[in-house]
Amino acid sequence: MTATDTSARPSAVNESAPARPLWHVVLVRPETMTLVLLIAAVIFASHLSPYFLDVEYILRSFTLSAEFAIVALVLTMVIIAGEIDLSLAANMALSACLFAWAQAAGAPIPVAVAIGLAAGLAMGALNAFMVIALQLPSIIVTIGTLTLYRGLAQVIAGDKSIRVPDWFIGIDKVLVLGVPMPVVIFVVAALLLGLILAGTIFGRQIYQIGTNETAARYAGIRTRRIKLVLFLLMGAVAAIAGMMTASRLGSVRYDLGLGGELQMVLMAMLGGTYIFGGRGTILGTFLAAWLLVVVSTGMTVANLLPAIQLTVLGVLLIVAIIATNFIYSRTQR
C-alpha cells in the first residue's frame, strides 16, 4: 500500500465508518477523469476528420510527441517525490547537439551516443546537486538550468542544423507489428515504470517522500539517494529522447524541443499527478499523453492558429491542476 492510497487505509478517527462503494472510489480517481476526457476527445475529433477513427493515423500522430511522452513518465515520478524538472526539453536539445556534433566530427555512432547519454546524466547530476546538496528549490534550479542548457546548445550548433547520418534517420518509420518504434518504446517504458512505482518498495518510498519527506527520513528512507536516482534517470531519459528526436527529424538544432516543458508538465498534471507531491500514477500520465495527442492533432485538423493551440494547452494545464486538487481534497475526507 502506498503512502497516498487513502482508499485502502483504515480510518483512525472512526473505525466503524462504512467502506466507500467501488463506484465512488473509481469516480474520484484522477485517471477516470483523464479516460473520460480521452474518449470525449476522440469522439469530438472524429467529427472533425474520419481519420481519428483510424488506429494507424493516431499512431503516426503520436510519434510527433512520443519523445515528450516518454520523458513525462519519468517526470511523473519526480513530481510524486515532491520535486520538478523544467529543464528537460533543453536537456534533450543539448544532448542531441553534442551527439550530432560528435558524429559530425568523425566519432563512431556508438561513441557519439555515449557522449549524448553522458551529457544527459551530467545535466541530471547538476540539477540533483543543487537541489539535494545545496537545498535549493527545484523549480528555481531547473528554470536556471533550462536557460543554461539551451544556451550551450546554441553555442555548439549555432543557428544552423547539424545533420545526422542517413542510416540513423527514421526511427518513426521502424514498425514493430505495425506499431511505430517510438510508440512501442513509450508503451514498454510505461509498463516498466508503472510496475516499479506501484509494485516495489522503491516506488512506495517515492510516494512517502512526496507525502512527507521529513517523516520518510526519520523512517529510515534514504531520501537524498532516491532523489539522486530520479534526477539521474530524468537526465538519461531526456538524452535518449533527444537522440530519438534527432533520428525522427534527421537533423539537430539548438531549439529542438522548444516549449516541450509545457507539454511534459501538462501530461503529468492532466494524468492526475499532484503538483505538491505524494500522489500520481504512470497510468494517468499514459492516458494523458494520448489525450494531448488527440487534442493537439484535432486542433491542427481544425486549422487553429498555433497561438490558439498554445492557449488551449495552457487552459488545460490550469484545469488539470484545479481538478487534481479538488479530487485530492475529496479523497482526504
Salt bridges, closest charged atoms under 4 A:
GLU31 OE2 - ARG29 NH2 3.05
GLU56 OE2 - ARG60 NH1 3.34
GLU67 OE2 - ARG248 NE 3.03
GLU83 OE2 - LYS227 NZ 2.51
ASP166 OD1 - ARG163 NH2 3.00
ASP172 OD2 - LYS173 NZ 3.19
GLU213 OE2 - ARG217 NH2 3.30
GLU213 OE1 - LYS227 NZ 2.91
ASP255 OD1 - ARG253 NE 3.06
